[in-house]
């Protein structure tokens, strides 16, 4: 049997979540989670993915059975054709000897163990992959939700929308790059009617996120937010979402997530995001 410690870390953590780890394995993994930040991040993603899957399954089970399907099942008629009787065959009785029976039992036991391990290993790998994908999706949804909440908060306090004003450009560059871990340039959006006011650093999904704040002559507020991410390369870019009075356009590049947040009434928000992506 394959040594549990030689399994990939995500497979071991999946076994811990499924309650399939022995007490000794559980104790060792819990000690590692207490000291290893990387292992704890993987465990949190797997746990979030597992919780998401359980909630989705519960939602599906709560959905009513379509009336058309119920009617279709009830309308099915049993077959009327008589079933031809089976011809009886003389049974052949086999009486294996004691050693033969023992050998057959051993073979069946070994085959069963092998099939069980392969099925279990495949299941763990599939669950780990699904959990990782769901965790990435959950993380992306959480950070956009936090950005949306921050934008609404800033709109309610127009006199305190920045932590460092635009006049301190050098401090903004050093501060945000150090805090967020992303090199950037402040895009000039003056020709599009937006004036740079300054910057902030907030937490979104538990990660430091830089915010560049702009205002229009009409008093509207626009924010460029960015942070390090783990989004896959095939993530859809420049996807626009409207949440009541606020519009969001999200994209990513070189391990960094970006989002432009502005008034949903701004028809050129998507074009403005593409311009920012080449300038930031």
C-alpha positions in Angstrom: 0.0 0.0 0.0 1.3 3.5 -0.9 2.7 5.4 2.0 0.3 8.2 3.1 3.2 10.6 3.6 4.2 10.2 0.0 0.8 11.4 -1.3 0.6 15.0 -2.6 -0.2 17.5 0.2 -3.6 18.3 -1.3 -4.5 14.6 -1.4 -3.5 14.3 2.3 -5.5 17.4 3.2 -8.5 16.1 1.3 -8.3 12.9 3.3 -8.3 15.0 6.4 -11.4 16.9 5.3 -13.2 13.6 4.4 -12.4 12.1 7.8 -10.3 9.3 6.1 -7.0 10.1 7.9 -5.9 8.0 10.8 -5.6 9.7 14.3 -1.8 9.8 13.8 -2.1 11.3 10.3 -4.7 13.8 11.5 -2.4 14.9 14.4 0.6 15.3 12.1 -1.4 17.3 9.5 -3.0 19.6 12.2 0.5 20.3 13.5 1.7 21.2 10.0 -1.3 23.5 9.4 -0.5 25.3 12.6 3.0 26.2 11.4 2.9 26.1 7.5 1.1 29.1 5.9 1.3 27.4 2.4 -0.4 24.2 3.7 -3.0 26.3 5.5 -3.9 28.2 2.4 -4.3 25.0 0.4 -6.5 23.6 3.3 -8.7 26.7 3.4 -9.2 26.5 -0.4 -10.1 22.8 -0.2 -12.5 23.5 2.7 -14.2 26.4 0.9 -14.5 24.3 -2.2 -16.0 21.4 -0.2 -18.5 23.7 1.6 -19.5 25.3 -1.8 -20.1 21.8 -3.2 -22.2 20.8 -0.3 -24.3 24.0 -0.4 -24.8 23.6 -4.2 -25.9 19.9 -3.7 -28.3 21.0 -1.0 -29.8 23.6 -3.3 -30.2 21.1 -6.1 -31.9 18.6 -3.8 -34.3 21.3 -2.7 -35.4 22.0 -6.2 -38.9 20.6 -7.0 -39.2 17.8 -9.6 -40.6 19.3 -12.9 -44.3 18.6 -13.3 -43.7 17.4 -16.9 -41.2 14.8 -15.7 -43.7 13.5 -13.1 -46.4 13.2 -15.7 -44.1 11.5 -18.1 -43.1 8.9 -15.5 -46.8 8.2 -14.6 -47.8 7.9 -18.2 -45.4 5.1 -19.0 -47.2 1.8 -19.6 -45.7 -1.6 -18.6 -44.8 -4.0 -21.5 -47.7 -6.2 -22.6 -45.7 -8.7 -24.5 -45.4 -12.0 -22.6 -41.9 -12.8 -21.5 -40.6 -16.1 -22.9 -39.9 -18.6 -20.2 -36.2 -19.3 -19.7 -35.1 -22.8 -20.4 -33.8 -24.4 -17.3 -30.3 -25.8 -17.4 -28.9 -28.4 -15.4 -26.9 -26.8 -12.7 -23.2 -27.5 -12.5 -22.0 -27.8 -9.0 -18.4 -27.0 -8.3 -16.8 -28.1 -5.1 -13.4 -26.5 -4.7 -10.9 -28.0 -2.4 -9.9 -26.2 0.8 -6.6 -24.8 -0.7 -8.4 -23.8 -3.9 -11.0 -21.8 -1.9 -8.3 -20.1 0.1 -6.3 -19.1 -3.0 -9.4 -17.7 -4.6 -10.3 -15.7 -1.5 -6.7 -14.2 -1.4 -6.9 -13.3 -5.1 -10.3 -11.6 -4.7 -9.0 -9.7 -1.6 -5.9 -8.4 -3.3 -7.9 -7.4 -6.4 -10.5 -5.6 -4.3 -7.8 -3.7 -2.4 -6.2 -2.6 -5.6 -9.4 -1.5 -7.2 -10.4 0.3 -4.0 -7.1 2.2 -3.8 -7.3 3.2 -7.5 -10.9 4.5 -7.1 -10.0 6.3 -3.8 -6.9 7.9 -5.3 -8.8 9.0 -8.4 -11.6 10.4 -6.3 -9.1 12.4 -4.1 -7.4 13.8 -7.1 -10.7 14.8 -8.7 -12.0 16.3 -5.5 -8.7 18.2 -5.0 -8.9 19.6 -8.5 -12.6 20.6 -8.2 -12.0 22.1 -4.8 -9.0 24.2 -6.1 -11.1 25.5 -9.0 -14.0 26.3 -6.8 -11.7 28.0 -4.3 -10.3 30.2 -7.1 -13.8 31.2 -8.2 -14.8 31.9 -4.7 -11.7 34.1 -4.1 -12.4 36.1 -7.2 -16.1 36.6 -6.2 -15.1 37.7 -2.7 -12.5 40.3 -3.8 -15.0 41.9 -6.2 -17.6 41.9 -3.4 -15.2 43.7 -1.1 -14.3 46.2 -3.8 -18.0 47.0 -4.4 -18.5 47.5 -0.6 -15.4 49.8 -0.4 -16.7 51.8 -3.4 -20.1 52.4 -1.7 -18.4 53.4 1.5 -16.2 56.0 -0.3 -19.2 57.4 -2.1 -20.7 58.2 1.4 -17.7 60.2 2.5 -16.5 62.3 -0.4 -14.2 64.4 1.9 -12.2 61.3 2.9 -11.8 59.3 -0.3 -8.0 59.0 -0.2 -5.2 58.2 2.3 -2.4 59.8 0.3 -3.2 62.7 -2.0 -2.2 62.9 -5.7 0.3 65.6 -4.9 2.5 62.9 -3.1 3.1 60.8 -6.3 6.4 59.4 -5.2 5.0 58.2 -1.8 2.0 56.6 -3.6 4.3 54.7 -5.9 6.6 53.4 -3.1 3.8 52.7 -0.6 1.4 50.8 -2.9 4.2 48.8 -4.6 5.6 47.7 -1.2 2.2 47.0 0.3 0.6 45.2 -2.6 3.6 43.7 -4.3 2.6 45.0 -7.7 4.6 47.5 -9.8 2.3 50.1 -11.5 1.9 53.5 -13.1 -0.9 56.0 -12.4 -2.9 56.3 -15.6 -3.7 59.8 -16.8 -7.4 59.9 -17.5 -7.8 63.7 -17.7 -8.7 63.6 -21.4 -11.6 61.2 -20.4 -12.9 63.6 -17.8 -11.4 61.9 -14.7 -9.0 63.7 -12.3 -6.6 61.6 -10.1 -7.2 62.4 -6.4 -4.9 60.0 -4.6 -4.6 56.4 -3.3 -5.6 54.0 -0.6 -4.7 50.4 0.5 -7.5 48.1 1.6 -8.0 44.4 2.2 -10.1 42.3 -0.2 -10.5 38.6 0.3 -7.7 38.8 3.0 -5.1 40.3 0.5 -3.7 43.9 0.4 -5.2 45.8 -2.5 -4.2 49.1 -4.0 -6.8 51.7 -5.0 -6.3 54.7 -7.3 -9.1 57.1 -6.8 -10.5 59.5 -9.6 -13.4 62.0 -9.6 -15.3 63.7 -12.5 -16.5 67.2 -12.8 -20.0 66.0 -11.9 -18.8 64.5 -8.6 -18.8 60.9 -9.8 -16.2 58.5 -8.3 -14.1 55.9 -10.2 -11.6 53.5 -8.7 -8.8 51.4 -10.2 -8.1 48.5 -7.8 -5.3 45.9 -8.2 -3.8 43.0 -6.2 -1.8 39.8 -6.6 -4.0 36.8 -7.8 -3.9 33.1 -8.7 -6.4 33.3 -11.6 -5.9 30.9 -14.5 -4.6 32.2 -17.8 -7.9 31.5 -19.6 -9.9 33.8 -17.2 -12.3 36.0 -19.2 -10.9 39.5 -19.3 -12.8 42.9 -19.4 -16.0 41.3 -18.1 -18.4 44.0 -17.2 -20.8 43.6 -14.3 -23.4 46.0 -13.1 -24.5 46.1 -9.4 -27.3 48.7 -9.2 -25.7 52.1 -9.5 -22.1 50.7 -9.8 -20.4 49.1 -12.8 -17.3 46.9 -12.6 -14.9 45.8 -15.4 -12.4 43.1 -14.3 -9.3 41.7 -16.0 -6.0 40.2 -15.0 -2.4 40.2 -16.3 0.9 38.6 -15.1 -0.5 37.3 -11.8 -2.3 40.5 -11.0 -6.1 41.1 -10.8 -7.4 44.5 -11.9 -10.9 46.1 -11.7 -12.2 49.4 -12.7 -15.2 50.6 -10.6 -17.4 53.5 -11.7 -21.0 54.7 -12.2 -23.1 52.2 -14.1 -24.4 55.1 -16.2 -20.9 55.5 -17.7 -21.4 53.9 -21.1 -17.6 53.9 -21.9 -16.5 52.1 -18.8 -15.3 49.0 -20.8 -13.3 51.1 -23.2 -11.8 53.1 -20.3 -10.7 49.8 -18.7 -8.9 48.7 -21.8 -7.1 52.0 -21.9 -6.1 51.7 -18.3 -4.8 48.1 -18.9 -2.2 49.4 -21.4 -1.2 52.4 -19.2 -1.1 51.1 -15.7 
